[in-house]
Amino acid sequence: MRDMEIETEIYGEIAAPSEERTARAQLIVDVIIPVYRPDKRFARILTMLGRQTYPVSRIIIMNTESRYWNESGYEGIRNMEIHHLTKEEYDHGGTRNRGAGYSDADVLLFMTDDAVPQDTRLVERLVAALRQKGPKGEIVAAAYARQMPDKNCRAIERYTRSFNYPDKSKVKTKDDLPQLGIKTYFASNVCCAYRSDIFESRGGFISRTIFNEDMIYAAGAIQAGYAVAYAADAKVIHSHNLTCMQQFRRNFDLAVSQADHPEVFAGVPSEGEGIRLVKQTAGWLLRTGRIWLLPYLAASSASKLVGYRLGKIYRLLPRKLVLWCTSNPDYWNAG
């Protein structure tokens, strides 16, 4: 899929999968990882990718700022290629599209540089998830992994992981919208595999977005009649202990992406899902005797809500306030 050009999205008839790729027993998998100032976790990712039961053909690294890349750090990774870009060039969707443009594999596995495969069967299980069908025979366009808490993960974040990434797999289609709402469109490029033929036919990710390129893609695919699979048995270790301010800024950016794409998010409100998470987390804290964490839950939840509400109306805010609210000022300066 080299030199892929971004095409206009098609929300109609499902494109038929390649007969050659469907018949092929062993699909070729490339891993694409945007990287910025990699640390020890990134080295563990590369080690675990080399131990997978299902072979990875190439590891395509999209590295932001060449001065942060240590050329002498990864000599043993023979199937890795590095492409450097500047911080100003980075974009959540556009950078991943560039990475996809270097690949001609059947499956594009996007990961982040801090998501470590928990075991040796991550790739195998994601490929198996892509081979599933929806209840009405819908083709699975993407399959995302379960995110497990790291050993230093705080209690509330640990519970949030279990809420967003349960232990039961599911293939989601547009028939799930009445029951799941916004969760129908949920997918995460922390670790998500895409069929490259569908990815190319749908134009890849939106080329410029502050956040949510994965959900925007998943929503378009589901609206077009495809399915998205959650593979609970495909696991990566990935969690963050965010401060209230970091949560505020993350939710601000989240809401900006939703405000910019009413064709995806209008009529599918997400605040109700957030309220349900807060209620369930509070109940869990009470049941497990962690009452002292309730004030932090209240503060972090308020931070998320205020950030989200401001992001929804960002067009009405002064530019200085927007730059203070966002976690990605380079996005706004580039615009």
C-alpha positions, 0 to 999 in steps of 0.5 A: 500500500505504498504511496497511499493517497487519502481518498474521500470516505465512502459511506455506502456499499461494502468493498469486497475483500481481496480474494487473494488475501482472503484465501491466504492462510498466513496474512502478512503483518507490519507494525507501525509505531509513532515514537517520541523520546522512546524509553525502556518500555519501547525496548521491551515492545521491540523485544516482545514483538520479536517473540511473537508466535505470529511473525511480524514482517516489518516494524515501521517507526515514525520517529518525532525529532531525530535528535531523540533517536539513539541509533546505537540502541536497537542494532538487533532488530533487523526488520525495523525501519525508521522514518524521522519527522519534526514535531511540527509535522506530527499529527495523530492521523496523518503520521499514521497514514504516512507509516501505512504508506510505507507498508504493503502488508495485509494487516497494519498493526498500529501501536504506541511506544508505551504499550508492551505486549503482555505475552507472545500471542498478541499478534496471533490473536489480533489476526484471529479477531480480524478473521471473525464476522459480525452477526450478519456476516459483517467483515471486521475492518479493525480489531483492538487489544485489551489494555492491562494496568501496569504494576505501578497503576493507581487503584482508580485507573486500574478500575477504569481499565477494567471498565473500558477493557472488560474480559469479554471479547465482542464484535461490534456493528451498527446494530449495537448503537442503541445498546452501546451508544458511543462505545460502539465506535470505541477503538484504540490505536494504543494497539489496533490491527487494521485490514489494509485493503479496507484501510486503503479503500476507506482513505485511512485515518483522517489526515489532520485531527487533534485526537480520536483518529481511531474512533473516527475511523471505526465510526466511519467503518461501522456506518459503512457496514463493517464491524470492529472487534474487541479482542480481550485475549490480545493484551498489552500493558498500558496505563497512565497515572494522570494528574487532574490537569492532564485529565482536563487537557486530555478531555478537552482535546477529546471534545475538540475532536468530537466537535469537529466531527458531528457527522460521527458523534452527533446524536451519540452522546458520550457524557452518559458513559462518563457518568456511568463510569464515575458511579461504578467507580465510586461504588467499587471504592465503597465496596472495597473500603477505599473511601479515602480515594473518593475526594480524588475521584470527585476532583478528577471527574470534575476536571474531565467534565470541565475539560470536555465541556470547554472542548465542545465549545472551543470555537467560542473561546479566546485562542490563549485559553484554547492553548492553555486548555490543550495538551497539544499546542503544536496542533493549533500552532500548525493550523 
